[in-house]
Amino acid sequence: MLDVTGISKTFNPGQETEVRALVDATLTVPTGSWTIVIGGNGSGKSSLLNAVAGSFMVDSGSIAIDGTDVTRLPQWRRATLVGRVFQDPFAGTSPALTVAENLALAARRGLFRGLGPLLRSRDRVGFRDRVASLGLGLENRMDQVIGSLSGGQRQSLTLLMATLRTPALLLLDEHTAALDPKSAELVIAATRRLIDANRLTALMVTHSMQQAADLGDRLVVMHRGGVERVYEGAAKSRLRPDQLTELFAELRMQDRIDTATAGMLAEAYIEAR
C-alpha cells in the first residue's frame, strides 16, 4: 500500500539553521495495516507523514501509495489517495461552516467542484447516519457551526471527514495530543471503529506509549530521521509501555554518547593542528 524508499529531506541546507529531518528513511505499510509511528522530538516521525502527504517535496528517494508514484505530485494531487487528521482539532475543518456543510466539503475531496449547491437534501440523511455512528449525539446538531463544538467533538468529526471518501491511506498525526484524557479516549474509540469498519490502511504518529502498545498491528520506531526498528506480529502484541519507555532512554543515551565522542574528536583534531 505505502512504499517509502530511501527518502531524505534537509531544511535550510548549508545554513546555521540546517535540519536533517529525514535521512534515507525506508518504510513499507501493507494494505490493511494500522501502523503506529513513535520517536523522540526531532526523530522525523511528523516529517515522514508530511512527506507522504506532500506537504513538501523530498530531496531524494521515492514514495508510492496504492501503486501510484506520488513522489513529485503536489499535496492537492494526492488528496484522492490520502485522508489526514492533524494534531490541532481546529486544523481540519472550516469553523464558520456547519457540521453538515463541512461534511459536504469532505465528500467532494479530490473531485471536480462546479458551481452547484454545496449541500443537497439527499446528502443530509447519509451524513446524519455517519455522524450518528460516532455516538456523540452530534447527528442532532447538523446545522450548528462546527467552530462552536468542543475539541474532542470537532476532532471526531475531522476523523469522519477524512474517511468519508474512503482513502487509500489514512494519516493520523498525533490526533489526540491536544485533547484532554476523556476526549482523547472518545477519539481513539472512534478511530478504532472507523478503521475496522472501513478496513483502512493507517499510519499513525503518537507520543503516547500506551497508545503505541495498545493500538495497531505494527510499530515503527524512528530515530535521527530514519527507521530504527519495526515490530510486528507477536513482537508487537507483546510490547508494553514501559518497554518502549526504556527503548527511548537507550536511544537518548546513545545520542549523548555520540555527541560526547564527536566533541572529543573535534578537540583532538584542533589540538593536532
C-alpha positions in Angstrom: 0.0 0.0 0.0 2.6 2.6 1.1 6.2 2.2 -0.1 8.7 4.8 1.2 12.1 4.1 -0.2 15.2 5.9 0.9 13.7 9.4 1.3 15.8 12.3 2.7 14.9 15.9 3.4 17.2 18.7 4.7 15.7 22.1 5.5 17.9 25.2 5.1 20.9 23.3 3.7 24.2 24.9 4.3 22.9 27.4 6.8 23.3 27.6 10.5 19.6 26.6 10.8 20.1 23.4 8.7 18.0 20.5 9.9 18.2 17.0 8.5 14.6 15.9 9.1 14.7 12.6 7.1 17.8 10.6 6.4 17.4 7.6 3.9 14.1 6.6 5.6 12.6 3.4 4.2 9.2 2.0 5.3 6.5 -0.3 3.9 2.9 -0.3 5.2 1.0 -3.3 3.9 -2.7 -3.0 2.8 -5.0 -3.1 5.8 -2.2 -2.4 8.4 -2.6 0.1 11.2 1.0 1.1 11.7 2.0 3.2 14.7 5.0 5.5 14.5 6.8 6.7 17.6 10.1 8.6 18.2 11.6 11.4 20.2 11.5 15.1 19.3 13.2 15.6 16.0 13.3 11.9 15.2 11.5 12.5 11.9 8.1 11.0 12.6 6.0 14.1 11.7 8.3 14.8 8.8 7.6 11.3 7.5 3.8 12.0 7.4 4.4 15.4 5.8 6.5 13.8 3.1 3.9 11.2 2.4 1.1 13.8 2.4 3.1 16.0 0.0 3.5 19.0 2.4 7.0 19.3 1.0 9.0 17.5 -1.7 11.7 15.2 -0.6 15.3 15.7 -1.7 15.8 12.1 -2.7 14.1 8.7 -2.6 10.6 7.7 -3.7 7.0 7.4 -2.3 4.3 5.2 -3.7 0.7 5.0 -2.5 -1.5 2.1 -3.7 0.8 1.5 -6.6 1.0 5.2 -7.7 4.3 7.0 -7.6 3.4 10.3 -5.8 7.0 11.4 -5.1 6.7 14.6 -7.2 2.9 15.1 -7.0 1.8 18.2 -5.1 -0.4 17.8 -2.0 -3.7 18.5 -3.7 -3.0 15.8 -6.3 -2.6 13.3 -3.5 -6.0 14.2 -2.0 -7.8 11.4 -3.8 -5.5 8.9 -2.1 -4.8 10.3 1.3 -7.0 11.3 4.2 -5.4 13.2 7.1 -6.2 14.2 10.7 -3.9 16.8 12.3 -2.9 17.3 15.9 -4.8 20.6 16.1 -8.6 19.9 16.4 -9.2 23.1 14.5 -6.9 22.4 11.6 -9.1 20.0 9.6 -12.4 21.9 9.5 -13.9 25.2 8.4 -15.1 26.8 11.7 -17.6 29.2 10.2 -19.5 26.4 8.4 -22.0 24.0 9.9 -21.4 20.3 10.6 -23.4 19.3 7.5 -21.5 21.8 5.3 -18.1 20.6 6.5 -19.1 17.0 5.6 -20.3 18.1 2.2 -16.9 19.6 1.5 -15.2 16.4 2.7 -17.4 14.3 0.5 -16.0 16.1 -2.6 -12.4 15.8 -1.6 -10.3 15.3 -4.7 -13.3 15.6 -7.0 -14.2 18.4 -9.5 -16.2 21.1 -7.9 -18.6 23.1 -10.0 -21.0 25.9 -9.2 -23.8 23.7 -7.9 -25.2 23.8 -4.4 -22.7 22.6 -1.7 -25.3 20.7 0.3 -28.2 18.8 -1.2 -31.1 17.5 0.8 -30.5 13.9 -0.2 -27.0 14.2 1.3 -28.2 15.1 4.7 -29.7 11.6 5.5 -26.4 9.9 4.7 -24.4 12.5 6.6 -26.7 12.2 9.6 -26.3 8.4 9.7 -22.5 8.7 9.5 -22.3 11.2 12.3 -24.6 9.1 14.5 -22.1 6.3 14.2 -19.7 8.4 16.3 -22.0 8.0 19.3 -21.7 11.7 20.4 -25.2 12.8 19.6 -24.0 15.3 17.0 -26.5 14.0 14.5 -29.0 16.3 16.2 -26.6 19.3 15.7 -26.0 19.1 11.9 -26.8 22.8 11.4 -24.6 24.0 14.2 -21.5 25.9 13.3 -18.6 23.5 13.8 -16.4 26.1 15.4 -18.6 26.1 18.5 -18.0 22.4 19.3 -15.5 21.1 21.8 -12.1 19.9 20.7 -13.0 16.2 21.1 -16.2 16.6 19.2 -14.5 18.5 16.4 -11.6 16.0 16.2 -14.1 13.2 15.9 -15.9 14.9 13.1 -12.5 15.6 11.4 -11.7 11.9 11.6 -15.1 11.2 10.0 -14.4 13.8 7.3 -11.0 12.3 6.5 -12.6 8.9 5.9 -15.9 10.0 4.3 -14.4 9.2 0.9 -12.5 6.0 1.8 -8.8 6.9 1.4 -6.2 4.5 0.2 -4.2 5.7 3.2 -5.2 7.5 6.4 -2.6 9.6 8.1 -3.1 10.4 11.8 -0.6 13.0 13.1 -0.8 12.9 16.9 -4.5 13.5 16.6 -5.3 13.1 20.3 -2.2 15.0 21.7 -4.1 18.3 22.1 -7.1 16.8 23.8 -8.0 16.1 27.5 -7.8 12.4 28.5 -11.6 11.9 28.3 -11.8 13.4 24.8 -8.8 11.5 23.7 -10.4 8.3 24.7 -13.5 9.2 22.7 -11.5 10.0 19.6 -9.4 6.8 19.9 -12.6 4.8 20.2 -13.9 6.5 17.0 -10.6 5.8 15.3 -10.9 2.1 16.1 -14.4 1.9 14.8 -13.7 3.7 11.6 -10.5 1.8 10.8 -12.1 -1.5 11.5 -15.4 -0.8 9.7 -13.8 0.5 6.6 -10.7 -1.8 6.7 -8.5 1.2 6.3 -4.7 1.3 5.9 -3.5 3.8 8.5 -0.2 5.4 9.5 -0.5 7.0 13.0 2.1 9.1 14.8 1.7 9.3 18.6 3.7 10.4 21.7 1.6 8.1 23.9 3.5 4.9 24.9 0.1 3.4 26.0 -1.4 4.0 22.5 1.7 2.7 20.8 1.5 -0.5 22.8 -2.3 -1.0 22.6 -3.1 0.1 19.1 -2.3 -1.2 15.6 -0.7 -4.3 14.3 2.8 -2.8 13.5 5.0 -0.4 15.4 7.8 1.7 13.8 10.4 3.5 15.9 12.1 6.5 14.3 15.4 7.9 15.3 17.7 10.6 13.7 15.4 10.9 10.7 15.3 7.2 9.8 13.5 4.0 10.8 15.3 2.5 13.7 13.2 -0.6 14.5 10.0 -2.3 13.3 7.8 -4.5 15.5 5.0 -6.6 14.0 3.1 -9.8 14.7 3.7 -11.4 18.1 6.6 -9.0 18.8 4.2 -6.1 18.5 1.4 -7.7 20.6 3.8 -8.4 23.5 5.1 -4.8 23.7 4.4 -2.9 27.0 4.5 0.9 27.5 7.4 0.5 30.0 9.5 -1.4 27.4 9.0 1.4 24.9 10.0 4.0 27.6 13.2 2.0 28.2 13.9 1.9 24.5 13.6 5.7 24.3 16.0 6.0 27.3 18.5 3.8 25.4 18.3 5.9 22.3 18.8 9.1 24.2 21.8 7.7 26.0 23.3 6.7 22.6 22.8 10.2 21.4 24.6 11.6 24.4 27.5 9.2 23.9 27.8 10.0 20.2 27.6 13.7 20.9 30.3 13.4 23.6 32.5 11.3 21.2 32.1 13.9 18.4 33.1 16.6 20.8 36.3 14.8 21.9 37.2 14.0 18.3 36.8 17.7 17.4 39.0 18.8 20.3 41.7 16.2 19.4 41.7 17.5 15.8 42.1 21.1 16.9 45.0 20.2 19.2 46.7 18.2 16.5 46.7 21.2 14.2 
